[in-house]
């Protein structure tokens, strides 16, 4: 059985939505990891500065 034009369009929209959601999640996780890394570096540098 072949899919109609509207079914193919609906499937394509679902695929694009899925790709966009995954891209947003990856970006959010990447930014979160970057923020945690910067915070850890700043905290350790601040602690070292105060210890002197």
C-alpha positions in Angstrom: 0.0 0.0 0.0 1.4 3.4 -0.9 1.1 6.4 1.3 -0.9 9.4 0.2 0.6 12.9 -0.2 -0.9 14.1 3.1 0.4 11.0 5.0 4.0 11.6 3.6 3.7 15.3 4.6 2.6 14.3 8.1 5.4 11.9 8.5 7.9 14.5 7.2 6.6 17.0 9.8 6.9 14.4 12.6 10.5 13.7 11.5 11.4 17.4 11.4 9.8 18.0 14.9 11.8 15.0 16.3 15.0 16.3 14.8 14.4 19.8 16.2 13.6 18.5 19.7 16.7 16.3 19.7 18.8 19.3 18.5 17.4 21.5 21.3 18.1 18.8 23.9 21.7 18.4 22.7 22.2 22.1 22.8 20.7 22.5 26.3 22.9 19.6 27.6 26.0 21.1 26.0 25.3 24.5 27.4 24.6 23.0 30.8 27.9 21.1 30.8 29.7 24.2 29.7 28.2 26.3 32.5 29.0 23.6 35.1 32.6 23.4 33.8 33.0 27.2 34.0 31.5 27.4 37.4 33.8 24.7 38.7 36.8 26.4 37.3 35.8 29.8 38.8 35.0 28.3 42.2 38.3 26.5 42.4 40.3 29.5 41.3 38.4 31.7 43.8 39.1 29.2 46.6 42.8 29.1 45.7 42.9 32.9 45.7 41.4 33.2 49.1 43.6 30.5 50.6 46.8 32.5 49.9 
